[in-house]
């Protein structure tokens, strides 16, 4: 078995790949890709005892967005 990473440029190609998977010619697996933001956040937390969690950051962002759109 050979593994390839493919960047899909045209949505029609994704349909073709799904058809090949339906015919059991290929298997499609999704990669677990860490977001760049999460990587930076983990680096910043290494040296800090009181760094906010991802949930706390998300909550703050949502509250700021809500305040912005209520105007």
RABEL-V924487 format. One record per helix or strand of 3 or more residues. SS is the DSSP state (a for helix, b for strand). FROM is the first residue (numbers start at 1). TO is the last residue. Records with the same first field share a line. If there is no record, write none. Layout:
SS = FROM-TO  FROM-TO
This chain:
a = 11-22  36-45  54-70
